[in-house]
Amino acid sequence: MDTLRATAMLLGLTVSALCSGLTVRIINRREKWAKRAAVAVAIFFILYAPSFGPFAWMQRNRVLPVSVEAPLSWLYLPMFLLIDAPEPIHSLFRRYLRYWV
C-alpha cells in the first residue's frame, strides 16, 4: 500500500472515531458542545467536496502562495485519490473538475 492511500485510510479512521465520540457525547451525556461540534463537522463535510473545484482553479492559476498551497494540498488529499476511483465516481469527478479548470 502506498503512502497516499495509507494516509487517506488513517484520515478516514480518525474522522470515524471523532464522529463516534461525538455521537456518544450527544446521546448519553446530552452535552451542548458536542452538538455544536457535530454541526460544525457536518457543515465541513457538506462543503468539503464542492470546495475542491475552486481550490483546483486557484492552484492551476497560481493564485495561492506556496505557504498556503502545501497545507491545503494535504487537506484535499482524499479528493486527489478520486482520480483513480472506479468509473462512475471517476467520470463525475472529472466532469466537475472540468467545470472549474
C-alpha positions in Angstrom: 0.0 0.0 0.0 1.5 3.3 -1.0 1.8 6.3 1.4 -1.0 8.3 -0.2 -3.6 5.5 0.4 -2.3 4.8 3.9 -2.7 8.4 4.8 -6.2 8.6 3.4 -7.1 5.4 5.4 -5.7 6.9 8.6 -7.6 10.1 8.0 -10.9 8.1 7.5 -10.3 6.2 10.7 -9.7 9.4 12.6 -12.9 11.0 11.3 -15.0 7.9 12.1 -13.5 7.9 15.7 -14.3 11.6 16.0 -17.9 11.1 14.9 -18.4 8.1 17.1 -17.1 10.0 20.1 -19.4 12.9 19.4 -22.4 10.5 19.0 -21.7 9.1 22.4 -21.4 12.5 24.0 -24.7 13.7 22.3 -26.8 10.6 23.1 -25.5 9.5 26.5 -24.4 12.8 28.1 -26.5 15.3 26.2 -23.7 17.8 26.1 -24.3 21.0 24.1 -20.7 21.5 23.0 -20.9 18.1 21.3 -24.0 19.1 19.4 -22.3 22.2 18.2 -19.2 20.3 17.2 -21.3 17.7 15.3 -23.0 20.5 13.4 -19.6 22.0 12.5 -18.3 18.6 11.3 -21.4 18.1 9.2 -21.1 21.6 7.6 -17.4 20.9 6.9 -18.2 17.6 5.1 -21.1 19.2 3.1 -18.8 22.0 1.9 -15.6 19.9 1.5 -16.2 18.2 -1.9 -17.6 21.3 -3.7 -14.7 23.4 -2.5 -12.2 21.2 -4.3 -13.1 22.8 -7.6 -12.2 26.4 -6.6 -9.0 25.0 -4.9 -8.0 23.3 -8.2 -8.7 26.5 -10.1 -6.6 28.6 -7.7 -3.8 26.0 -7.8 -3.8 25.9 -11.6 -3.8 29.7 -11.9 -1.1 30.2 -9.2 -3.3 32.4 -7.1 -2.3 30.7 -3.8 1.1 31.4 -2.2 3.2 28.3 -1.6 2.8 28.7 2.1 -0.9 28.2 1.8 -1.0 25.7 -1.1 1.0 23.0 0.7 -1.3 22.6 3.7 -4.4 22.8 1.5 -3.0 20.0 -0.7 -2.8 17.8 2.4 -6.3 18.8 3.3 -7.6 17.8 -0.1 -5.5 14.6 -0.2 -8.6 12.3 -0.3 -10.0 14.2 -3.3 -6.8 13.5 -5.2 -7.5 9.8 -4.6 -10.7 10.1 -6.7 -8.6 10.3 -9.8 -8.1 6.5 -9.5 -11.7 5.8 -8.4 -14.0 3.4 -10.2 -15.7 4.6 -13.4 -18.9 6.2 -12.2 -17.2 8.3 -9.5 -14.2 9.0 -11.7 -16.3 10.4 -14.6 -18.4 12.5 -12.2 -15.3 13.9 -10.5 -13.6 14.7 -13.8 -16.7 16.4 -15.1 -16.9 18.6 -12.0 -13.2 19.5 -12.3 -13.6 20.3 -16.0 -16.1 22.9 -15.0 -13.5 24.7 -12.8 -10.2 24.0 -14.6 
